[in-house]
Amino acid sequence: MSRDDEPRYAGPQWDQALRDTALWIIEAGARSDQGLAPIVQAGHPALRAVATPYDAQLSDDELAALLDVMHATMRAAPGVGLAAPQLGLPLALAVLEDPGTVSEDHAQAREREPLPYRVLVNPSYEPVGPERSSFYEGCLSVVGYTAVVSRARQVRLTGLDEQGTALDEVVTGWSARIVQHETDHLRGTLYLDRAELRSLATTDGFGARWAAEPSPAAAGHALGFPLD
């Protein structure tokens, strides 16, 4: 792992700072009627930091409370994934959940199946095979925009769940896209870093139209960008 891929800070003082931030998020959720915490936006340093691996910086009860706030905040946004850095906490935790889509065309084109709620701790992924797919993505930390991102169609996901059980599985389609998007957050990478910038559109304009298409073929033709 290169120096650029390493967490910027380490040690007991940093772990205490992470815990203090996590407790602030938990308290913010407790003060909210819906158990929500504010989502930070592009420009916040936590979104560009390599997240510190989770290593019991929190008690079991504190971790459970933090994950509850993350889950509630993700659902309310609404989103299909949320990483801890999106709440200003550069710790390698993410929550995922996708109810799927009612559109058969979308489900088929995007290989989008429901993804039950799950937690990723210290996740990593690597592509499985050469196949890639391109679709519009958005981000709860880049409100108002959407763009096409080419990603591996299949990835091998490793890491832990919230109980400390090891994960080692192959994930396909839209679920693989969610895994890549949220794990990238833990590496200090936003989806715009990987996006086809000619596809960039505002969600209150043409972006709503393009993102509603089962595939971005029409957008590619109109805006002049290639697709995998």
C-alpha positions as CSV (number, residue, x, y, z in Angstrom):
1,M,0.0,0.0,0.0
2,S,1.5,3.3,-1.0
3,R,1.8,6.2,1.4
4,D,-1.1,8.0,-0.4
5,D,-3.3,5.0,0.5
6,E,-2.5,5.1,4.2
7,P,-4.6,6.7,6.9
8,R,-3.1,10.2,7.7
9,Y,-3.2,9.8,11.5
10,A,-2.8,7.0,14.1
11,G,-2.3,6.6,17.8
12,P,-4.4,6.9,21.0
13,Q,-5.1,10.6,20.6
14,W,-6.4,10.1,17.1
15,D,-8.5,7.1,18.3
16,Q,-10.0,9.3,21.0
17,A,-10.7,12.1,18.5
18,L,-12.6,9.5,16.3
19,R,-14.5,8.3,19.3
20,D,-15.4,11.9,20.3
21,T,-16.7,12.5,16.7
22,A,-18.7,9.3,16.8
23,L,-20.3,10.2,20.1
24,W,-21.2,13.6,18.7
25,I,-22.9,11.9,15.8
26,I,-24.8,9.6,18.2
27,E,-25.9,12.6,20.2
28,A,-27.0,14.4,17.1
29,G,-29.2,11.3,16.3
30,A,-30.6,11.3,19.8
31,R,-31.6,15.0,19.4
32,S,-33.3,14.3,16.1
33,D,-36.9,13.2,16.0
34,Q,-36.0,10.6,13.3
35,G,-32.6,9.7,14.7
36,L,-30.7,11.5,11.9
37,A,-27.3,13.1,11.7
38,P,-26.2,15.8,9.1
39,I,-24.5,14.5,6.0
40,V,-21.4,16.5,5.1
41,Q,-20.9,17.7,1.5
42,A,-18.0,17.8,-0.9
43,G,-15.2,20.0,0.4
44,H,-15.3,18.5,3.9
45,P,-11.9,17.0,4.8
46,A,-13.3,13.7,6.0
47,L,-14.4,13.0,2.5
48,R,-10.9,13.2,1.2
49,A,-9.1,11.3,4.0
50,V,-8.2,7.7,3.9
51,A,-10.4,6.3,6.7
52,T,-8.8,4.8,9.7
53,P,-9.4,1.0,10.0
54,Y,-12.0,0.2,12.7
55,D,-10.2,-1.5,15.6
56,A,-12.6,-1.2,18.5
57,Q,-12.3,2.5,18.9
58,L,-15.9,2.3,20.2
59,S,-17.6,0.1,22.7
60,D,-20.1,-2.5,21.4
61,D,-23.0,-0.2,22.5
62,E,-21.5,2.9,20.9
63,L,-20.8,1.1,17.6
64,A,-24.4,-0.2,17.5
65,A,-25.8,3.3,18.3
66,L,-23.6,4.8,15.5
67,L,-24.7,2.2,13.0
68,D,-28.3,2.9,13.9
69,V,-27.8,6.6,13.2
70,M,-26.1,5.8,9.9
71,H,-28.9,3.5,8.9
72,A,-31.6,6.0,9.7
73,T,-29.8,8.8,8.0
74,M,-29.2,6.7,4.8
75,R,-32.9,5.7,4.6
76,A,-34.2,9.2,5.2
77,A,-31.9,10.8,2.6
78,P,-32.9,8.5,0.8
79,G,-29.9,6.6,-0.3
80,V,-28.7,3.0,-0.8
81,G,-25.5,3.4,1.0
82,L,-23.7,5.7,3.5
83,A,-20.1,5.7,4.7
84,A,-19.0,7.1,8.0
85,P,-16.9,9.8,6.4
86,Q,-20.2,11.2,5.0
87,L,-21.1,12.1,8.6
88,G,-17.7,13.6,9.1
89,L,-16.1,10.5,10.7
90,P,-13.1,9.1,8.8
91,L,-13.5,5.6,10.2
92,A,-13.8,2.5,7.9
93,L,-17.5,1.8,8.3
94,A,-20.4,1.8,5.8
95,V,-24.0,0.7,5.7
96,L,-25.8,-0.5,2.6
97,E,-29.4,-1.2,1.8
98,D,-31.3,-1.2,-1.5
99,P,-35.0,-2.0,-1.9
100,G,-34.5,-2.5,-5.6
101,T,-36.6,-1.1,-8.3
102,V,-40.2,-1.6,-9.5
103,S,-39.2,-1.3,-13.1
104,E,-38.4,-4.5,-14.8
105,D,-36.5,-2.7,-17.5
106,H,-34.3,-1.0,-14.9
107,A,-33.8,-4.3,-12.9
108,Q,-32.7,-6.1,-16.0
109,A,-30.5,-3.5,-17.5
110,R,-28.8,-2.6,-14.2
111,E,-28.8,-6.1,-12.7
112,R,-30.5,-4.5,-9.7
113,E,-31.8,-6.9,-7.1
114,P,-32.9,-5.9,-3.6
115,L,-29.9,-5.7,-1.2
116,P,-30.9,-6.4,2.5
117,Y,-29.4,-4.1,5.1
118,R,-25.8,-4.9,5.9
119,V,-22.8,-3.3,7.5
120,L,-19.2,-3.3,6.1
121,V,-16.3,-2.9,8.4
122,N,-12.8,-2.3,6.9
123,P,-14.1,-3.4,3.5
124,S,-12.0,-3.8,0.4
125,Y,-12.8,-4.9,-3.2
126,E,-11.1,-6.1,-6.3
127,P,-12.6,-6.6,-9.8
128,V,-13.6,-10.1,-10.8
129,G,-13.0,-10.5,-14.6
130,P,-12.8,-7.7,-17.2
131,E,-16.5,-6.9,-17.5
132,R,-17.5,-3.3,-16.8
133,S,-20.8,-1.4,-16.9
134,S,-21.6,2.3,-17.0
135,F,-24.6,4.0,-15.3
136,Y,-25.6,7.3,-13.8
137,E,-24.7,7.6,-10.1
138,G,-25.4,10.3,-7.5
139,C,-24.1,10.8,-4.0
140,L,-25.6,12.1,-0.7
141,S,-22.4,14.2,-0.3
142,V,-22.6,15.8,-3.7
143,V,-26.2,17.0,-3.7
144,G,-27.7,18.2,-7.0
145,Y,-25.6,16.4,-9.5
146,T,-25.4,13.0,-11.3
147,A,-22.9,11.5,-13.7
148,V,-22.0,8.3,-15.4
149,V,-19.4,6.1,-13.8
150,S,-17.8,3.0,-15.3
151,R,-17.3,0.3,-12.7
152,A,-16.5,-3.4,-12.5
153,R,-19.6,-5.5,-13.1
154,Q,-18.4,-8.0,-10.5
155,V,-16.2,-7.6,-7.5
156,R,-14.7,-9.7,-4.7
157,L,-15.7,-8.0,-1.4
158,T,-13.6,-8.7,1.7
159,G,-13.7,-7.2,5.2
160,L,-15.8,-7.8,8.3
161,D,-19.4,-7.3,9.4
162,E,-20.4,-5.5,12.6
163,Q,-20.1,-8.7,14.6
164,G,-16.5,-9.2,13.4
165,T,-17.3,-12.1,11.1
166,A,-15.1,-12.2,8.0
167,L,-16.6,-11.4,4.6
168,D,-15.3,-12.9,1.4
169,E,-17.8,-13.0,-1.4
170,V,-18.4,-12.1,-5.0
171,V,-21.0,-9.3,-5.6
172,T,-22.6,-8.6,-9.0
173,G,-24.5,-5.8,-10.8
174,W,-26.0,-2.9,-9.0
175,S,-25.0,-4.3,-5.6
176,A,-21.4,-4.4,-6.7
177,R,-21.7,-0.7,-7.8
178,I,-23.0,0.2,-4.3
179,V,-20.1,-1.7,-2.7
180,Q,-17.6,0.1,-4.9
181,H,-19.1,3.5,-4.3
182,E,-19.2,3.2,-0.5
183,T,-15.8,1.5,-0.2
184,D,-14.3,4.3,-2.4
185,H,-15.6,6.8,0.3
186,L,-13.3,5.1,2.8
187,R,-10.4,5.7,0.4
188,G,-11.1,9.4,0.1
189,T,-12.5,9.0,-3.4
190,L,-15.8,10.5,-4.6
191,Y,-17.7,9.1,-7.5
192,L,-16.9,12.3,-9.5
193,D,-13.3,11.2,-9.5
194,R,-14.2,8.2,-11.6
195,A,-17.0,9.8,-13.6
196,E,-17.3,10.6,-17.3
197,L,-17.4,14.4,-16.9
198,R,-19.2,15.0,-20.2
199,S,-22.2,13.1,-18.6
200,L,-22.4,15.5,-15.6
201,A,-25.8,16.9,-15.2
202,T,-27.9,18.6,-12.5
203,T,-30.6,16.5,-10.9
204,D,-33.2,19.2,-11.3
205,G,-32.6,19.4,-15.0
206,F,-31.6,16.9,-17.7
207,G,-29.9,14.8,-15.1
208,A,-33.3,13.6,-13.8
209,R,-34.2,12.5,-17.3
210,W,-30.9,10.8,-18.0
211,A,-30.7,9.0,-14.7
212,A,-34.3,7.7,-15.1
213,E,-33.3,5.8,-18.3
214,P,-32.6,2.1,-17.8
215,S,-29.2,2.8,-19.4
216,P,-27.3,6.0,-20.3
217,A,-27.2,5.3,-24.0
218,A,-29.4,8.3,-24.9
219,A,-27.3,10.5,-22.7
220,G,-24.1,9.3,-24.3
221,H,-25.4,10.0,-27.7
222,A,-26.7,13.5,-26.8
223,L,-23.7,14.6,-24.7
224,G,-21.0,12.8,-26.6
225,F,-19.4,10.4,-24.2
226,P,-18.5,6.7,-24.7
227,L,-20.0,3.8,-22.8
228,D,-18.5,0.5,-21.8
